Amino acid sequence: MRVLKKPAAVWIAFGMFSLVELWLAVHFRENDVGEYHRYALLALTPPWLHHWPKEYPAMSQFIFLLPLLLPFSYRFSFAVLTLVALAVLLSEGMKHHGTQWGIKVLGYLSVGTIGLFSERYDIFAALFGFLAIDQALQKHWSWAWTFSVIGFLLKLFPAVFWPVFLIAEWRETHRIRWDRLALSLLAGLAMVGFQALLASHQAFTSYRYLLNRPIEIGSLAASLTALLSHPHLFYAFGSVDVTAHGLAHFIGDSLTLVGIISWLAVFWAQWRGSLDIIEAAILTLGILLLTTKVFSAQYLIWLAPILALKRGNLSFILAYLLTSLGYPVGYAIRGMFPWVIYIFAARNLLLTSGFVLFVWRQTRSVSSIVYKQGISR
């Protein structure tokens, strides 16, 4: 076990992970990277930057352009860049959180995302999301907000950390920094404005795309729909989606309400000091994953580096494993696809139980501390 505590162990594991990802990038081609390549070429077609991704935030375009700078095929170059981003994540994270954290991150990614890690650009947003949390832990609030804004401009999800940062800084300084929130929102609007200046017809396209998406097969709403009825599966918006005579959308809307209430509960617990920054961030992101109408397999890349900051549990590990079983395995093996929605349902049940256990442990820990303080008095 001493070997696992040395940085070399992390980089050996990273090397093995990289070899597998590069091999998969060459031999198993997925549509997403081809779509990124198409967006990059359209961006360089005169007039420049007149075409933007319709389903991703505008800043993602610059990620899609980067592979064109390397002297390899687009797919191989994109895979190399995702691994560079992972290397930066590991290097920066181990400075403050040690090699055990690095091993845990690679463990989560290997179990749950090995088949798609280098086929999606989510690691770039995950990198900035983690850096935001890491800087918040160091009380470097300006950097924390800056990194979260960059992540938001790439993939939107780091915006859920903004209330966590507001509360954490208030607990330290007794000031609510509304100016930081305002500047973050202005940065988002500025990017939309930049996009509108170059291509007015595509302003807000990624936001409209997200709002118009139906219930995706991997979401908790789809899982509950499958358990309560016989849903119809159809392909739209680049994914397999679910409908069931209005039931799926009713469940999706109900989960949205549950998510909002759950967020408020997390923020209240953090405000009272029952949750620290990491715990609040993990729960806030977990609520987003479980209550939104889209839960693609690659979204677990966002969670891995933050989840690794705390003690995990078997439910999380099994949830990551079932994610890989659902996608890409369930899509690749003939005859297995009808079971995919139920595999994701089991995954979502395990992920939910993992977060419940996480909260229970924290509640028990806080109660124990309060009890000991009362005894000492």
N, C-alpha and C positions, 0 to 999 in steps of 0.2 A: 504493500500500500504506500510505502514511502516514495516509490517511483512516481505515483500519481500526483504527488505533491510538488514535483519538480516541473518547471516551465517546459522542459524538453518533452515531457509526456504530452502536453497540450499540442505542441507543434508537430509531434509525430502523428498524433490523432488527426490534426488538421491536414497534414500531408496525405494521409490515407483517404480522408473525406474528399479532398481536392481531386485525387486521382479518379475516384469513383464518379464525381460530378463531371469532370472533363470527359470521361469515357461516355457517360450518359448523354452529354451535350452533343457528342459526335454521332452516336448510334441511335438515340431515341429522340427524334425531333418533334417538338410540340409546337402548336400553332402560335402560342403567345410570343415567342422570340421572333418568329416570322412577322408577326404584326408589329413588333417594335421596330424591326428592320424597315418595314414598309413606311412607318411613320417617320423614321429618320430620313429616308430617301425623299419622301414628300416634303419634308421641312427644307431640304436643300434644293428643291425644284423651284425655279423662279416663278413668282416672287418669293424670296426666302421667308421662311417661318409664316407662310400663309396657311399652312395646314397643320392642325394640332390634334393630339389624341382626343377622341370623342369620349372615351370612358375613363381617362385618367386626368388628374390635375395637370395644368399646363407645364409646370416645372419638370415633369417626368420626361418631356421632350428632350431635355439636355442630357438625361441619363441615356436615352435611346441613341443619341448622336455619338456618345463616347466610343462605342466599339468600332466605329468607322476610322478612328485614329490608329488602331492597331493593325499590323500587317498579317492578319489571319482572317479566316472566314468570320462572318458576323456572329454566328452562333458560338464559335469557339471563343472569340474575343469577348462576347457578353459573359460567357461562363467564367473567363479569367477575371473580369472586373467584379463579378459577384464574389469571387473568392478573395480578391484584394479587399473588398469591403468587409468580409468576414474576418480577414487577418487584422484589419484595423480595429474592428470591434473587440477581438480577443486581446490584442496588444494593449488597447486603452483600458479595457475592463479589468485585466489582470493587475494593472498598476495599483488599483485600489481594492480589488476584491479577491485576488489570489488565484492560484492555479486550479483549485477545486471548482471555482466558479467557471473557469474556462472548460474544464472537463464536463461539467453539467450542461453548459450551452451546447457543446458538440454532441453530447449524448441526446439531448432533446431533438436537435436538428437531424441527427443520424437516424433516430427512430421514427420521427414523424414527417420529415420533409426531404429525405434523401432523393426521392424520385422527381422532385420539382424545384429544388433549391436554386439551381442555376438556370432554370427556365422561367423565372419570374424576377421582377426587379424589387421585390419586397424587402430584401436585405438592406437596401440603401435607406429606405424609410425606417427600418428597424434600427439601423446604426444610429441615426440621428435621434430617434426616440429614446434609445438607451443612453446616449451621451447627454441628453437633456436630464434624465433621471440622475445620472452620475454627477453632473454638475450641481444639481439641486442638493444632492447629499453633501457636497463640498461647500454648500452655501454660496455658490457662484451663480446668483440668480439671473444676472444678465445673460450669461452663457446658456443657462438652462432654458430660458425663454427663446434665445436665438436658435438653439439646436431644435427645439420643439417646433418652431415656426418653419424651419427648413424641412423637417419631417412632414409637417402639415401640408406644405406646398407640394410634396412628393406623393403623399398617400392619405392625407386627411386625419388619420387616426390619432396622431400625437396631440391633437387639440383637446382630447379628453383629459390630458394631464394638466391643462391650464388651471382648472379649479383647485387641483391638488397643490399646484405651486402657489396660488393665491393664499390658500389656507396655511401652508407650511411657512411662507414668509411672514404672514400675519402673526403666527405663533412665535416667531423669532423677534420681530420688530414691532408688533402691535400696530402695524400699518397695512391696510389693504391696497396693494399697488394696482389700482385700476388702470394706471397709465401703461403698464406692461401689457395688460389684456387689450387695451385700445390699440397699441402699436402692433400687436400680433394680428388683430383683425384687419388693420390698415394694410399690413404686409400682404395678407391674402387678397384684399381688394386691389392692391397695386398690381399684383400678378395678373389678376383678371383684367384689369385695365390695360396692361401691357399686351395681353393676348387680344383684347378687343381692338386696340389700335392697329394691330397687324392683320387681324382677321375678325372683323366685327361679327360675322355670322356664326362664329364658334365660341363667343363669350358665354360662360356658364354652362357649356355643353356637358362637362363631366358631372356637374351637380344635377343637371336635369336627367342625365343618364342614370345616376344613382337613384334618384327619386322615382323614376319610372320602372326600375327593375322589379320583376316579380319575385316570389319566394324561391330562393335557390335551394337545391337539393341537400346541401350540407348544413343548412340553418336549423336551429332548434324548432322554429315554426314548421319547417318541412317535416321534421322528426315527429312532432306531436300530431301533425296532420296525417302522417302515415300510420300512426298508432290508433287514431280515432276513426279513420275512414279508408277508402280505397282511392288514393290520389291519382290524378293523371299527370304523367311526365311529358314535358315538351322542351324543345331547345330554343332558347332565345337569349339575347344579350351575352352571347359567348359562353353560356353555361346551361346545364340541365336544370329546369325549374319545375315547380309543383303547383298544381291547381286542384281544387276540390269543391266546386260549386260555391265558392265564397268562403269556405271554412278556413282555407290556408291564409287568406288575407285577414280574416277576423282574428285568427290566432296571432298572426304577425303584428297586427295593431295592438292586441292585448299585451304581447310581449314588449312592445315599445313602451307602453305605459308602465309595465313592471320594471323595465330598465330605468326609466326616469326616476321612479320611486326608489329603486335600489341605489342609484347614483346619489340621490339626496341623503339616503341613510349612510352611505360611505362617507360623504363629505361632512355630515353631522358628527360621525364617529371620529373622523380626523380632527375636526374643530375642537372636540372635547379632549383630544389627546389619546384616544383609545387605539388609533392607528397611526403608524409612522408613514413617511413618504412612500417607501417601497410597498408596504402593504396596501395603502390607498391606491397606488398606481396599478398594482396587480389586479385588485378587485375592480377598479374602474375599467381597465382594459378587458377583463374577463366578462364583465356585464355587457360591454359593447359587443363582444364576440357572440355571446349567447342570446342576445335580445334583438340583434339586427336581422334584417330579412336576407342578408347574404353572408355566408360563412364559408368562404373558399378555403381549401386545404392549406394554401400558402400563408393564411393569416396567422397560423401558429408560429411562423417565423417572427412576427412582431412580439409575441409573448415570451419566447424562449429566453432571451438575455435578461429580462426583468424577473421572470419566474426563478431563474437560477440564482438570484440574489438571496432567496429565502429557502428554507427547508421545504422540499417537495414532498409528495406522497405518491403511492402506487397508482392512484386514480389518474393523476396527471400523466404518468409514464404510459399507462395503458391507453389513455385518450390519444396521445401522440401516435402510438403504435396502430390503433384502429384507424387513424386518419390516413396513414400510408396504405393500410389494407383497403380502405374505401377508394382512395386515389393516390397513386395511379393503378394499383393492383386490380381493384374492382373494375376499372375501365378496360384494362389490358387483357384480362382472361375471359375468354368467350364463355357465356352462360352465367357469369357472376354478376353482371350489371343489375339484374332485378333485386339483388340483395344489398346493393350499395346504400340505398336510402335507410335500410335497417342497420347497416354497419355504422353509418353516421349517427343514427339515433342512439345506438349504444355508446358511441364516442361522446355525444353530447350529454348523455346521462352520466358517464364517468367524469367528464369535465365539470359538470355541475356539482357532482358529489365531491370532487377534488376541491372546488372553491368553498363548499360548505364545510368540509373538514379543515380547510385553511382558516376560515373564520372562527370555527370552534376552537382550534388550537390557540389562536390569538386571544379570543375571549377568555379562555381558561388561563392563559399566561397573565393577562391584565388582572383578572380576579385574584390570582395567586399573589401578584405584587401588592395589590391593595390590601389583601388579607395580612401579608407579612408586615406592611407598614402600620396597620392597625395594631398588630400584636406588639411591635416595637415601641409604640406609643404607650 
